[in-house]
Amino acid sequence: MTTPETEPHWVDEAAGPVVRPYAVTGGRAKPRNGHNVVALILATRTAPPQEAWMAPEHAQIVDLCQRPIALAEVAANLGLPLGTVRVLLDGLLDRGLVRVSEPREAAALPDNSVFEALINGLRAL
């Protein structure tokens, strides 16, 4: 018999909810897109009512992207790894709920690993 004192904790007060990123993406780990972290994402409309395929994070992305916002900012706002957000973005792109604008001079930008390290460093603060 479990009591509130012996019941497993699913929320860590310091870290928030303990949910692995693959659970958010339905088990998918690799995105089909390779969008740059500074690519701008813009919703094409407001979030539709919750559908069977949608995770709550899909609706959050559409809400965040009512104005152009960088992919890295979306990940930071949701508190999710960049790869997880890219996987979620695949579903939104497939259904035409968002569009992505790549930077014009992507060749002049640093490699994505630089931006990912920066985001991870900021999260660690």
Order of alpha helices (4+ residues) and beta strands (2+ residues): beta-beta-alpha-beta-alpha-beta-alpha-alpha-beta-alpha
